[in-house]
Amino acid sequence: LAAEAGAQTASNWTQKSPQSNPGNQSGHVMAYDSDRGQVVLFGASANTTWVWDGVNWTQKSPQTSPPARSAAAMAYDSYLKQVVMFGGISGTGTNAETWVWDGANWTQKFPQTIPPVRSEFAMAYDPAQRQIVMFGGYDAFGNFLADTWSWDGANWTQRLPRTSPSPRSRHNMTYDSARGQVVLFGGIAYSGNGVPSA
């Protein structure tokens, strides 16, 4: 919750003391924009966009911006050079909105196919397939999800893998470039008897 910035080197964490910062945050999302060399943060308590350049936080002033939201997910598409944000909980409830950030402005996308609304899920960009992979989360009624979706920059496609992780939320995903695969770990999984289990 504290408005602190930390940087991790090869072996240690170092707390940074920037001149400006986004303030106390919880439920926000971040992604690294490798083409612009900055971390992008979108706020949960207010619809603010900030970027971190390694030294300081700078608030951006886009012409359009998504409504504030928590429990969304964000990933950077290095092929299309844009940050993609999906879902989360806004003032109107859990949503299924797709927004992209091009370094200066947010644009809402309206794809033909849209995944169900969700929160507390995870996304990761797969550069080999040039697509963002999304898995799981909660739906609007608090039910665990176990669906896999991919985003190609224009549309969402539901994937139907032969094997799949159990329904879960609050997990994390990232791309392992050495092995060419998306890795998912942890979360709160549905135990099958109505009780969530870690």
N, C-alpha and C positions, 0 to 999 in steps of 0.2 A: 504493500500500500504506500510505502514511503516514496517521496519524490527523489529517488536516488538513481544514479546511473553507475553501472559497474562494467568494467571491461576485463575479459578473461584472456590472459596470455597463454603461452604454452604450459605453464605450470602454476599460475596463481591468478586470483581475482584482485583487481585494483579498483577502488571506489573513485569515481570521477566527480568533480565539482564544477559543472558547467555554469556559465553566467545565467542561463535561462533553462527552464525545464518544463515538461508538460504538467507538473503538479502531481498530487497523489492520484494514482491510477489503480484500478482493479477491474478485471474483466475485459481489458483492452486487447488489441491484437497488434503484432509487429511482424515485419518481414524485411529481409535484406535485399535492396535493389543493387545488384552487382554492376549494372551498367552506369549508374549514377554514383556508386560508391557511398551509399547512405542507407541507414535503417529508417523504415517508414513506420510510424505509429499512428493508429487511429483510436481516438478516445471512446470510452464507454459512458462516462458521465456527461460528456458534451461532444458534439460532432466536430472535434478538432483534429487536424492532421499535423503531425510534427515529423521532422527528419533529424537524424543524428549523423554528424559527419566525422565522428571520432573525437571531437573536441567540445562541441556545443550542440544543443537542441535549437532548432529554428521552427517556429510555427508558420505553416503555409496558409495562404489565403485563396483557396480555389473558388472559382465562380459557382460551381455546384459541389455539393457534398452530401454523402449519405446521412440519414438520421443517426443520432447517437445510438450505440448498441453495445451489448455485452455478449460474451460467449459465442462470438462469431469465429471465423477462421480466415487466415490470410496466407497467401503464398505468392512468390515472385516467378513470373513466366519470363525466362531469360530470352526466349526466342522472339516473343512479341514485345518484350521490354516493357512490361506493365505488371503492377501488383494487382492481384485478384482477391477480392473479399466476398465471402458468401455468408448468408444467413445471420443467425444471432437473435438476440432479444432486444427489440426497440420499444418505443412507447406504445406501439400498436400491438405488441405481442411478438411471438416467434415468427420469423419471416423466411422467405426463400429468395431474397434479392441477390443479384449478382452485380457487383460494382468493380470497375477497374480504375487504377491510378496510373497516369502516364508521366508522373514527375511534376506536373503542374495543375492537373485538374482531375476530378472524379467524373466518370461517365457510367450511368446505369445501363446494363445490358438487358435485353428482352429476348432471350433465346426461345426457340420453339419448344424445346423440352426443358423442364425445370425440375430439379429434385424436390422432394417434400420439404416443408419447413423443418428447421432443426437448430439446435444449439449444442454447445459443449462437444463438438466433433473435431476432426482434424483433417488437414489438407497438406499435401506436399507436391512439389513440382518434379516431374520425371522428364529430364532433358532428352533422354534417349527416345522417348515416345512423343516428346513435345506436347505434354498434356499435364494438367493438374489432377491429382488423384485425391478423392475425398471419401472418407469412411465414417459411418456410424453417427453417434450423438443421441440426443433426445428429440422426440417430436413435440408438437404443441401440447400434448397431453401427458408428457413425462414418460412416454414409452421409449425403451431402448431401441436403437436402430442398428441394423447390420448390413446396410446396403453400400455398394461401391459405385462411385460415379467418377467420370472424367470430364474435364473441360478442355476444349481444343482452341479456345479463343472466340468461338462463335456459338457453340452449343454444348449442352450437357448430354452425356450418354451414360445410361446405366450399364454397368458391367455385371456379368453373371459368371463369376469364377466358379470352378469346380469345388474348391474349398475356400472357406472364408472365416475370419475371426468371429467369435461370438458377439452378440449385440453388446455394445458398450458406449460409454461416454467418458469424457475427461482423459482420453488417451493422447498420445503424441505420435507424430509421423514425421519422417525426414527421408531424404534420398541419399543412398549410399552409392557414391559415384565409382568407388573402386570395384563394386560388385554389380552395378547396374540394376539396383532394385530399391523399391520403397520399403522402409522398415517401420513397422508399427509396434509400439510397446505400451503395456499397462492400461490404465483406465479403470473405471468401475464397470464391471461386467454383470450381465443378468445371469443369476444362478439357476433359473428355471423354476424356483419355488416362490417367486414373488419377492425375493430378497436380493438386493444387489450385493455383489462380492467383489473385492479388489482383485 
